[in-house]
Amino acid sequence: MALIVATVGCDRVTKHFATVNLSGSPQRSFLADTVRLQYAENSGAFLSLGAGLPEWGRRTLFVAGTGFFLLVLGVAVLRRHFPGRLLAGLCLIWAGGVSNLIDRIARGTVVDFLNVGVGRLRTGIFNVADLAITIGVAVVLIREAGFFRRRK
């Protein structure tokens, strides 16, 4: 529960900071341009996929679809016993998804503001919730692939 509260809380606070301090401002660069803070509102999914869909399509896919997925994931986590790392990964996915869903319901878009990279090799613009989802998926995949299981 602490992981979920911390993840959602951190995402909400940083999105508020981005909205107040970065909206309408030029991007800010740190660590020799490795980290950029750049305000963006994403009406699509990962890397703006689906942003060109009509409003009803985006609402159906990104609000109803995401809501249903998060409900199923939440019920599964509550009903089953998952080992530590796997549970942590699933909680990160759920918390990131819920925080982005809050944006979609309240604003119709998700606030993004982080961009990292070196030179021309850069990520898309993302937020803390996206980072939590990515880390959660990596933890689940690594855990399920057995990379850290003891060999007998």
N, C-alpha and C positions, 0 to 999 in steps of 0.2 A: 504494500500500500504506500509506503514511504517513497518508493521509486516512482510510482505513478503520480503522486502529489508533487514531488520535486520536478519531474519532467514537465507536467502540465503547467505548474507554476512558473518555471524558468521560461518556458515558451511564451506564456501569456505576458510576462514582464518584459521580455526582450522584444516581442511584437509591439507592445505599447511604446517602449523606448524608440523603436524604429519609426513608428507612426508619428510620434511627437517630434523627434529630432532629425529624421532623415527625409520624411515626405516633403517633396518640393525643393530639396537641397541637392547639390551635386554629390556624387559619390565621394567617400572618404577612403583613403588608402593607408594601410599600416604594414609594418614589417617588410619594407622594401617592396611594396605592392603585392605581397603574398596574400594579404587579407584585405578585401574591399567591403565596405558597408555601403549598400546601394538599395534604396527603397524600391520595391516593386509589388504590385498586386497581381496575383496569379489567378486567373479564372479557370485554368485547366488543372491538370494533375501534374505529375512529375515532368519537369522540363516543359511545362505548358501544354502537354498533350491533351487534346480535347478542348482547348480554349476556343476553337472555332465552331464548336457545336452551338446550336441554338440554346437559349436560356433554359427552356424546359428539359432539354437533353442533358445539359450540365447538372441541373438540379436533380434529375432522376439518377444519373450515374454517380455524381460526386456527393450528393447529400443522402438520397435514399439508399443507394448501393453501398456507400461507405458505412452508413448507419447500420444497415443490415449485417455487413461483415463484422463490424465492431461488436454488435449484439451477440452474434454467434461466437466470436472469439472470447468475449467476456463470460458468456455462459460456460464455454468449454474450460476456461481457466478456473472458474468457481467450482465446477462439478468434478474435475479430475485433479489428481495429484501429479504435478509436474516437478521433476528434479530442479534444483536451484538455478543453474545457468539457463536452462530452457525456459523456466518460469520468468526469469529476469528478461530474457529476450522477448517473450510474448507480452510482458508488461510494457516494455519500451515501445513495441509496435502499437499496442492498444492506446497508450498515453499519447503518443505522437498523433495517431489517427484521431483521437477524441479532440485534441487541441486544434488541429486543422479543421475538423468538422465544426467546432464552435465558430471559427472564422467564416466558414461557408454559410452557416445558418444566419449569422449576425450580419455579414457584409456581402455575401455572394462571391467573395474572393478570399484568397489566403494571402496574408502579408508575408513577403519574403524579403530578406535584406542581407544575406551573407553570400560572398563569392570568394573562393580561394583558388590559388593557382600560382604558377610561375610563368612569366612571359605570356605567350599566347595560349598556353595549356591551362585552361581554367574550367572550373565547375560551372554549372548553371547557378542561378541565384536561388538560395534555399533558406530555411529557417531552422530553429532548434528542434521543432517537431519532426521535420524531415530527417535531421541528423539522428534523432532517437529511433525513428523507423528504420533507417539504414543500419544503424548499429544493432538494433533488435533482430533484423533479418539476418545479418551476418552471424550473430550469436546463435540463432536457431540453426542456420545452415551448418556452421562449424560444429555445433553440438551434435546435430543429427548425422553429420558425415563421419563422426567418430574421431576427429583429429586429436582429441585430447583424452581418449579412453586408454586405459592401461592395457597393455598387451600381456597376454598370458603365455 
